[in-house]
Amino acid sequence: MGMSSGDKFQKDECLLVARACRDNVDSIQQRIDRLNKEIGKGTAVYSRDELKMLDSQLKDATRTLEMLISDGA
């Protein structure tokens, strides 16, 4: 998946509204990576409320990954 120069300043609507991207399925690690990338765009792209929501999703995904790793050990 290539990134156009405008991607840096565009919101990832799929992460903000899950129902808008039913066809897009990420692994937990891919989701964590995408969330980190989007959060890194900061307030130049996202409102503070949107960043809080993305951060909450990141924490949930990280906890899920940690649970899967610890259960598999």
Helices and strands as residue ranges (DSSP letters): G 5-9, H 13-16, G 18-21, H 28-40, G 42-44, H 48-72
